[in-house]
Amino acid sequence: MSVTTVRLQAEVEQHLEAIAGRLHRSKGWVINQALLEYIEKQQREQERWQQTLEAMESAAQGKVVDANEVHSWLNSWGTENEQDAPRSGN
């Protein structure tokens, strides 16, 4: 495990100490947990952005599904005649 030094604002330090005390954990543990959550969130946002770019490119290439087909599919959910998800024509 590596060591990184961080300068914290006084207010952040006070909150950090309070949280660590409440959880009976070290400040380092709390910081690690917070950073892990932040990194995971950033990775999810990057993945969503990449998916958005891919979807935009797909739509620009005409790979789309008719809205009526989507509505029909959604309306079939939970019925005896549930349909397969519609696919683009291209």
N, C-alpha and C positions, 0 to 999 in steps of 0.2 A: 504494500500500500504506500502511495506517495503522500507527501505533505505539501500543501499549498497554503500560502499565507493570504488572507483576505482582510481588507480594512472594512469594518462595518460601521454604519452610522449608529450613533448612540441609541436611537429609538429601535433600530433593528436588533442591536445587541440586547436591549432590555426584553424585547419580545422573545428572542431566541432563548435567553436564560429562563424566562418564565415557562416557555414550552418544554424545554429540557427538564426543568424541575417538575412540572406537572406529569411528564411521561416517565420520570425517573430514568432518563437517558442522558448521555453526554451531549454537549453542544455539537460535537463532531458528528454524532449519529444523526441528529436532527438535520444538520446541514447536508449530509450525504443523502438522506431520504428526500429532502426538498429538491436537491439537484437531480436525483434520479427521476423524480416525477416530472420535473421541468424538461429534462432531456427526452423522456418518453413522449411528452406532449409535443415538443418540437419535432420529433421524428414522425408522429402521427400527422401533424400539420403538413410536413414536407411530403409525406405519402399522399395525403389528400390533394395537395397542390399538383403533384405529378399526375394523379388520376384525373384531375380536372383538365390539365393540359392534354392528356391523351383523349379524353372525351371530346374536347373541343376540336382536336384534330380529326377524330373519327366523324364528328358531325360535319366538319368542313369537307370531308370526303364523301358525304352523302350517306354515311352509315347510320341511319336513324330508324326508329320504329314508329309506326303510325299511332297517334294518340288514342284512336278508337280501339286499336288492338290492345293497348296497355290497359285501358279502362275495362274492356271486356275480360281480360285476364284477371285484373284486380277484383272485379265483381264476382268472379268464379271461385275465389278463395273460400274455403270452408264448405263448399257445396259438393254434392255427389259428382258433379261434372267439372271438377277443377281442371283448368287448362294449364298447359305448359307455358312457361314464359315466352313471350313473342321474341323473335329474332329480327335483326335488320335484314332488309332485302338484299344488301350488298355483302 
